[in-house]
């Protein structure tokens, strides 16, 4: 049995990941700002009131974890906003900054706060997006989301290099186009399918693949 910690676990892909790991017998710690009935009923240990942009909340989480060792850390919490060129006003730029705080700096804050709890070996999976691929961008727009995901890809690559000597492998994981609240319920696959694929993909990866960028369908993605 492994111990899995998942941020943004109260709904969507995070909740589906929690349920998937619990169903196969793992211990799950679901971290979120606000819990949900579904997460509370799942059997996971729920750690609510944790905003990934709040260093104090993350330090408090680390203290509450005590001697807990984390085998798999899913940095899943994220937000998305849409911007149109020519119409990005002051509020729009505030939104861009918030997406960077949550999507790019949030995973780094969590990883740093929980360093002392990572097992050896351990896996750290960052939920990114193929929209963070510069070479794959053929439709433009989504300035804050694309840029913040490109930034977290770079952060993940550095984490992979820095954590490899500690036996911690880091992967950048794209779930696919998933029908969640983030995209208004549209999407090609359900969160449960995405979770199953993501876990299956992660299970096959070892330390020699650390720092790589993957689609949940098993294909490598371009930077």
C-alpha contacts under 8 A as a table, 3 or more apart, distances in Angstrom:
res1	aa1	res2	aa2	distance
1	X	25	X	6.31
1	X	26	X	4.94
1	X	27	X	6.95
2	X	26	X	5.11
2	X	27	X	6.14
2	X	70	X	7.75
2	X	71	X	5.90
2	X	72	X	7.61
3	X	26	X	6.09
3	X	27	X	4.75
3	X	28	X	5.86
3	X	29	X	7.57
3	X	69	X	7.07
3	X	70	X	5.28
3	X	71	X	5.34
3	X	72	X	6.60
4	X	21	X	7.68
4	X	26	X	7.13
4	X	27	X	6.12
4	X	28	X	4.80
4	X	29	X	6.15
4	X	70	X	6.06
4	X	71	X	6.04
4	X	72	X	4.81
4	X	73	X	5.96
4	X	74	X	7.54
5	X	28	X	5.83
5	X	29	X	4.64
5	X	30	X	6.10
5	X	31	X	7.23
5	X	70	X	6.69
5	X	72	X	6.40
5	X	73	X	4.98
5	X	74	X	6.12
6	X	9	X	5.73
6	X	14	X	6.53
6	X	17	X	7.87
6	X	18	X	7.19
6	X	28	X	7.51
6	X	29	X	6.32
6	X	30	X	5.24
6	X	31	X	5.91
6	X	73	X	6.12
6	X	74	X	4.66
6	X	75	X	6.26
6	X	76	X	6.58
7	X	14	X	6.92
7	X	30	X	6.30
7	X	31	X	4.62
7	X	32	X	5.86
7	X	74	X	6.36
7	X	75	X	5.47
7	X	76	X	5.22
7	X	77	X	5.30
8	X	11	X	7.09
8	X	14	X	5.54
8	X	15	X	7.75
8	X	30	X	7.46
8	X	31	X	6.01
8	X	32	X	4.89
8	X	33	X	7.58
8	X	75	X	7.85
8	X	76	X	5.61
8	X	77	X	4.15
8	X	78	X	7.39
9	X	12	X	7.63
9	X	13	X	7.55
9	X	14	X	4.05
9	X	15	X	4.66
9	X	17	X	7.80
9	X	18	X	6.80
9	X	30	X	5.06
9	X	31	X	5.74
9	X	32	X	5.87
9	X	39	X	7.16
9	X	76	X	7.70
9	X	77	X	7.69
10	X	14	X	6.56
10	X	15	X	5.39
10	X	30	X	7.20
10	X	31	X	7.60
10	X	32	X	6.12
10	X	34	X	7.19
10	X	35	X	5.40
10	X	36	X	5.43
10	X	38	X	7.26
10	X	39	X	5.39
11	X	14	X	5.88
11	X	15	X	4.67
11	X	16	X	7.45
11	X	36	X	7.34
11	X	38	X	7.72
11	X	39	X	7.44
12	X	15	X	5.49
12	X	16	X	6.31
12	X	180	X	5.49
12	X	181	X	7.11
12	X	191	X	5.98
13	X	16	X	4.94
13	X	17	X	6.03
13	X	76	X	7.97
13	X	180	X	7.55
13	X	191	X	4.99
13	X	192	X	7.28
13	X	194	X	7.09
13	X	195	X	6.35
14	X	17	X	5.13
14	X	18	X	6.28
14	X	76	X	6.35
14	X	77	X	7.75
15	X	18	X	5.03
15	X	19	X	6.26
15	X	38	X	7.85
15	X	39	X	6.51
16	X	19	X	5.16
16	X	20	X	6.10
16	X	191	X	5.85
16	X	192	X	5.24
16	X	195	X	5.76
17	X	20	X	5.07
17	X	21	X	6.22
17	X	192	X	7.54
17	X	195	X	5.03
17	X	196	X	7.59
17	X	199	X	7.75
18	X	21	X	5.41
18	X	22	X	6.13
18	X	28	X	6.24
18	X	30	X	7.01
18	X	42	X	7.83
18	X	44	X	7.15
19	X	22	X	5.09
19	X	23	X	6.03
19	X	42	X	6.52
20	X	23	X	5.20
20	X	24	X	6.65
20	X	192	X	7.78
20	X	195	X	6.91
20	X	196	X	6.88
21	X	24	X	5.36
21	X	25	X	6.52
21	X	26	X	5.38
21	X	27	X	7.42
21	X	28	X	7.02
22	X	25	X	5.11
22	X	26	X	5.14
22	X	27	X	6.32
22	X	28	X	6.53
22	X	42	X	7.93
22	X	43	X	7.43
22	X	44	X	7.36
23	X	26	X	7.47
27	X	44	X	7.03
28	X	44	X	5.02
28	X	45	X	6.19
29	X	44	X	5.68
29	X	45	X	4.70
29	X	46	X	5.90
29	X	47	X	7.00
30	X	39	X	7.52
30	X	44	X	6.17
30	X	45	X	6.00
30	X	46	X	4.85
30	X	47	X	5.96
30	X	48	X	7.91
31	X	46	X	6.14
31	X	47	X	4.74
31	X	48	X	5.74
31	X	50	X	6.62
32	X	35	X	6.17
32	X	46	X	7.95
32	X	47	X	6.47
32	X	48	X	4.85
32	X	49	X	6.36
32	X	50	X	5.48
32	X	51	X	6.88
32	X	77	X	7.95
33	X	48	X	5.24
33	X	49	X	4.41
33	X	50	X	4.72
33	X	51	X	5.28
34	X	48	X	5.49
34	X	49	X	5.95
34	X	50	X	7.93
35	X	39	X	6.55
35	X	40	X	6.96
35	X	46	X	7.37
35	X	47	X	8.00
35	X	48	X	5.69
36	X	39	X	5.27
36	X	40	X	6.12
37	X	40	X	4.99
37	X	41	X	6.01
38	X	41	X	5.22
38	X	42	X	6.11
39	X	42	X	5.06
39	X	43	X	7.57
39	X	44	X	6.94
39	X	46	X	7.40
40	X	43	X	6.77
40	X	44	X	7.05
40	X	46	X	6.78
41	X	44	X	7.85
47	X	50	X	7.08
47	X	61	X	7.61
49	X	57	X	7.45
50	X	54	X	7.44
50	X	57	X	5.45
50	X	58	X	6.52
50	X	61	X	7.46
51	X	54	X	5.36
51	X	57	X	6.62
51	X	58	X	7.51
52	X	55	X	7.40
52	X	57	X	7.86
52	X	58	X	6.94
52	X	77	X	7.61
52	X	102	X	6.50
52	X	106	X	4.89
52	X	107	X	7.29
52	X	109	X	6.90
52	X	110	X	6.51
53	X	101	X	6.17
53	X	102	X	6.05
53	X	105	X	7.40
53	X	106	X	5.42
53	X	109	X	7.32
54	X	57	X	5.37
54	X	58	X	6.40
55	X	58	X	5.10
55	X	59	X	6.14
55	X	109	X	6.99
56	X	59	X	5.11
56	X	60	X	6.21
57	X	60	X	5.09
57	X	61	X	6.21
58	X	61	X	4.94
58	X	62	X	6.24
58	X	109	X	7.79
58	X	110	X	6.64
58	X	113	X	6.21
59	X	62	X	5.09
59	X	63	X	6.37
59	X	113	X	6.11
60	X	63	X	5.08
60	X	64	X	6.26
61	X	64	X	5.07
61	X	65	X	6.26
62	X	65	X	5.23
62	X	66	X	6.99
62	X	113	X	6.53
62	X	114	X	5.99
62	X	117	X	7.82
63	X	66	X	5.51
65	X	68	X	5.45
67	X	117	X	7.29
68	X	117	X	6.32
69	X	117	X	4.87
69	X	118	X	5.66
69	X	119	X	5.42
70	X	73	X	6.60
70	X	117	X	5.77
70	X	118	X	4.85
70	X	119	X	5.54
70	X	122	X	7.16
71	X	118	X	6.41
71	X	119	X	5.47
71	X	120	X	7.81
71	X	121	X	7.22
71	X	122	X	4.67
71	X	123	X	6.31
72	X	122	X	5.80
72	X	123	X	4.80
72	X	124	X	5.80
72	X	125	X	7.53
73	X	122	X	7.97
73	X	123	X	6.33
73	X	124	X	4.73
73	X	125	X	6.14
74	X	124	X	6.08
74	X	125	X	4.89
74	X	126	X	6.07
74	X	127	X	7.25
75	X	107	X	5.67
75	X	110	X	7.65
75	X	124	X	7.52
75	X	125	X	6.10
75	X	126	X	4.79
75	X	127	X	5.98
76	X	126	X	6.34
76	X	127	X	4.93
77	X	102	X	7.37
77	X	103	X	7.27
77	X	106	X	7.98
77	X	127	X	7.83
78	X	99	X	7.74
78	X	102	X	5.87
78	X	103	X	5.12
79	X	99	X	6.24
79	X	102	X	6.87
79	X	103	X	6.73
79	X	145	X	7.85
79	X	182	X	7.14
80	X	99	X	6.87
80	X	144	X	7.86
80	X	145	X	5.78
80	X	182	X	6.63
81	X	95	X	7.19
81	X	96	X	7.91
81	X	99	X	7.76
81	X	142	X	7.05
81	X	144	X	7.12
81	X	145	X	6.72
82	X	141	X	7.50
82	X	142	X	5.15
82	X	143	X	7.53
82	X	144	X	7.72
82	X	145	X	7.82
83	X	87	X	7.31
83	X	88	X	6.29
83	X	92	X	7.00
83	X	141	X	6.53
83	X	142	X	5.57
83	X	143	X	6.37
83	X	144	X	7.56
84	X	87	X	5.49
84	X	88	X	6.38
84	X	141	X	6.38
84	X	142	X	7.57
85	X	88	X	6.26
85	X	141	X	7.26
88	X	91	X	7.54
88	X	92	X	4.88
88	X	93	X	6.51
89	X	92	X	4.97
89	X	93	X	6.41
90	X	93	X	5.23
90	X	94	X	6.32
91	X	94	X	4.95
91	X	95	X	6.23
92	X	95	X	4.97
92	X	96	X	6.32
93	X	96	X	4.87
93	X	97	X	6.28
94	X	97	X	5.14
94	X	98	X	6.26
95	X	98	X	5.04
95	X	99	X	6.25
95	X	144	X	7.51
96	X	99	X	5.20
96	X	100	X	6.47
96	X	143	X	7.44
96	X	144	X	4.54
96	X	145	X	7.60
97	X	100	X	5.12
97	X	101	X	6.28
97	X	144	X	7.50
98	X	101	X	4.92
98	X	102	X	6.18
99	X	102	X	5.23
99	X	103	X	5.54
99	X	104	X	7.51
99	X	144	X	6.05
99	X	145	X	6.42
99	X	148	X	6.33
100	X	103	X	5.34
100	X	104	X	5.06
100	X	105	X	6.30
100	X	144	X	7.12
100	X	145	X	7.91
100	X	147	X	7.85
100	X	148	X	4.92
101	X	104	X	5.96
101	X	105	X	4.95
101	X	106	X	5.82
102	X	105	X	6.02
102	X	106	X	4.64
102	X	107	X	7.59
103	X	106	X	5.78
103	X	107	X	6.87
103	X	145	X	7.89
103	X	148	X	5.78
103	X	149	X	6.47
103	X	152	X	6.84
104	X	107	X	6.13
104	X	108	X	7.04
104	X	148	X	5.34
104	X	149	X	6.45
104	X	151	X	5.82
104	X	152	X	4.44
104	X	155	X	7.51
105	X	108	X	5.13
105	X	109	X	6.09
105	X	152	X	7.38
106	X	109	X	5.12
106	X	110	X	6.25
107	X	110	X	5.17
107	X	111	X	6.04
107	X	126	X	7.18
107	X	152	X	7.61
108	X	111	X	5.12
108	X	112	X	6.06
108	X	155	X	7.21
109	X	112	X	5.25
109	X	113	X	6.07
110	X	113	X	5.11
110	X	114	X	6.11
111	X	114	X	5.34
111	X	115	X	5.92
112	X	115	X	5.28
113	X	116	X	7.67
114	X	117	X	5.32
114	X	118	X	6.74
115	X	118	X	5.54
118	X	122	X	6.28
118	X	168	X	7.70
119	X	122	X	5.19
119	X	168	X	7.75
120	X	166	X	6.52
120	X	167	X	5.22
120	X	168	X	6.45
121	X	166	X	7.50
121	X	167	X	4.66
121	X	168	X	5.55
121	X	169	X	7.85
122	X	167	X	6.50
122	X	168	X	4.72
122	X	169	X	6.41
123	X	168	X	5.52
123	X	169	X	4.88
123	X	170	X	5.98
123	X	171	X	7.86
124	X	168	X	6.96
124	X	169	X	6.06
124	X	170	X	4.71
124	X	171	X	6.44
125	X	170	X	5.78
125	X	171	X	4.95
125	X	172	X	6.06
125	X	173	X	6.56
125	X	202	X	7.97
126	X	156	X	7.15
126	X	170	X	7.57
126	X	171	X	6.22
126	X	172	X	5.01
126	X	173	X	5.92
127	X	172	X	6.29
127	X	173	X	5.05
127	X	174	X	6.13
127	X	175	X	7.32
128	X	132	X	7.15
128	X	149	X	5.80
128	X	152	X	7.24
128	X	153	X	7.14
128	X	172	X	5.99
128	X	173	X	5.53
128	X	174	X	5.31
128	X	175	X	7.88
129	X	132	X	5.47
129	X	133	X	7.59
129	X	149	X	6.38
129	X	173	X	7.05
129	X	174	X	4.63
129	X	175	X	7.20
129	X	176	X	7.79
130	X	133	X	5.22
130	X	136	X	7.24
130	X	174	X	6.06
130	X	215	X	7.78
130	X	221	X	7.16
131	X	134	X	7.72
131	X	136	X	7.35
131	X	137	X	6.66
131	X	145	X	7.65
131	X	146	X	5.27
131	X	149	X	7.04
131	X	150	X	7.82
132	X	145	X	7.63
132	X	146	X	4.75
132	X	147	X	6.41
132	X	148	X	7.30
132	X	149	X	4.44
132	X	150	X	4.12
132	X	151	X	7.73
132	X	153	X	7.30
132	X	223	X	7.79
133	X	136	X	5.25
133	X	137	X	6.40
133	X	146	X	7.75
133	X	149	X	7.99
133	X	150	X	6.21
133	X	221	X	7.85
133	X	222	X	6.33
133	X	223	X	4.83
134	X	137	X	5.49
134	X	150	X	7.27
134	X	223	X	6.06
135	X	222	X	6.67
135	X	223	X	6.24
136	X	222	X	6.96
136	X	223	X	7.71
137	X	140	X	6.36
140	X	143	X	7.82
142	X	145	X	5.46
142	X	146	X	5.81
143	X	146	X	5.46
143	X	147	X	5.95
144	X	147	X	5.31
144	X	148	X	5.88
145	X	148	X	5.21
145	X	149	X	6.07
146	X	149	X	5.29
146	X	150	X	6.13
147	X	150	X	5.03
147	X	151	X	6.08
148	X	151	X	4.95
148	X	152	X	6.21
149	X	152	X	5.03
149	X	153	X	6.17
150	X	153	X	5.10
150	X	154	X	6.52
151	X	154	X	5.17
151	X	155	X	6.26
152	X	155	X	4.76
152	X	156	X	5.87
153	X	156	X	5.02
153	X	157	X	6.24
153	X	172	X	6.51
153	X	213	X	7.95
154	X	157	X	5.14
154	X	158	X	6.44
155	X	158	X	5.21
155	X	159	X	6.17
156	X	159	X	4.95
156	X	160	X	6.12
156	X	170	X	6.67
156	X	171	X	7.07
156	X	172	X	6.67
156	X	211	X	6.64
157	X	160	X	5.07
157	X	161	X	6.56
157	X	170	X	7.57
157	X	211	X	4.81
157	X	212	X	7.55
158	X	161	X	5.20
158	X	162	X	6.19
158	X	211	X	7.81
159	X	162	X	5.06
159	X	163	X	5.77
159	X	170	X	6.80
159	X	211	X	7.82
160	X	163	X	5.39
160	X	164	X	5.86
160	X	168	X	7.57
160	X	169	X	6.05
160	X	170	X	4.91
160	X	171	X	7.60
160	X	210	X	5.73
160	X	211	X	4.96
161	X	164	X	5.56
161	X	165	X	7.99
161	X	210	X	7.97
161	X	211	X	7.31
162	X	165	X	7.03
163	X	166	X	5.32
163	X	167	X	6.72
163	X	168	X	5.31
163	X	169	X	6.91
163	X	170	X	7.88
164	X	167	X	5.14
164	X	168	X	5.28
164	X	169	X	6.00
164	X	207	X	7.28
164	X	210	X	7.58
165	X	168	X	7.43
167	X	207	X	7.23
168	X	207	X	7.25
169	X	206	X	7.05
169	X	207	X	5.11
169	X	209	X	7.67
169	X	210	X	4.88
169	X	211	X	7.39
170	X	210	X	5.05
170	X	211	X	5.45
170	X	212	X	7.64
171	X	209	X	7.91
171	X	210	X	5.89
171	X	211	X	5.33
171	X	212	X	5.43
171	X	213	X	6.22
171	X	214	X	7.52
172	X	211	X	7.07
172	X	212	X	6.15
172	X	213	X	4.59
172	X	214	X	6.15
173	X	198	X	7.47
173	X	213	X	6.05
173	X	214	X	5.05
173	X	215	X	6.05
173	X	216	X	6.78
174	X	213	X	7.74
174	X	214	X	6.02
174	X	215	X	4.73
174	X	216	X	5.93
175	X	178	X	7.03
175	X	194	X	5.66
175	X	195	X	7.68
175	X	197	X	7.90
175	X	198	X	6.53
175	X	215	X	6.24
175	X	216	X	5.10
176	X	188	X	7.76
176	X	189	X	7.53
176	X	194	X	6.92
176	X	215	X	6.70
176	X	216	X	6.42
176	X	217	X	7.81
177	X	187	X	5.02
177	X	188	X	5.47
177	X	189	X	6.50
178	X	183	X	7.95
178	X	186	X	7.27
178	X	187	X	4.66
178	X	188	X	5.87
178	X	189	X	5.02
178	X	190	X	5.69
178	X	191	X	5.97
178	X	194	X	6.92
179	X	183	X	6.74
179	X	184	X	7.44
179	X	185	X	4.59
179	X	186	X	4.78
179	X	187	X	4.14
179	X	188	X	6.66
179	X	189	X	6.08
179	X	190	X	5.41
179	X	191	X	6.54
180	X	183	X	5.74
180	X	184	X	6.38
180	X	185	X	4.78
180	X	186	X	6.96
180	X	187	X	7.47
180	X	190	X	7.75
180	X	191	X	7.02
181	X	184	X	4.81
181	X	185	X	5.26
182	X	185	X	7.32
183	X	186	X	5.90
183	X	187	X	7.44
187	X	190	X	7.49
189	X	193	X	6.29
189	X	194	X	6.73
190	X	193	X	5.37
190	X	194	X	6.42
191	X	194	X	4.99
191	X	195	X	6.04
192	X	195	X	5.12
192	X	196	X	6.22
193	X	196	X	5.16
193	X	197	X	6.23
194	X	197	X	5.17
194	X	198	X	5.99
194	X	216	X	6.93
195	X	198	X	5.05
195	X	199	X	6.08
196	X	199	X	5.41
196	X	200	X	6.13
197	X	200	X	5.10
197	X	201	X	6.03
197	X	216	X	5.31
197	X	217	X	6.41
198	X	201	X	5.13
198	X	202	X	6.07
198	X	216	X	4.96
198	X	217	X	7.92
199	X	202	X	5.04
199	X	203	X	6.02
200	X	203	X	5.20
200	X	204	X	6.70
201	X	204	X	5.51
201	X	205	X	6.84
201	X	216	X	6.27
201	X	217	X	7.66
201	X	218	X	6.17
202	X	205	X	5.38
205	X	208	X	7.92
205	X	209	X	6.21
205	X	210	X	7.98
206	X	209	X	5.61
206	X	210	X	6.97
207	X	210	X	5.20
209	X	212	X	5.96
212	X	220	X	7.69
213	X	220	X	5.97
213	X	221	X	5.51
213	X	222	X	7.34
213	X	223	X	7.64
214	X	218	X	6.61
214	X	219	X	5.98
214	X	220	X	4.62
214	X	221	X	5.41
215	X	218	X	5.60
215	X	219	X	5.34
215	X	220	X	6.13
215	X	221	X	6.34
216	X	219	X	7.30
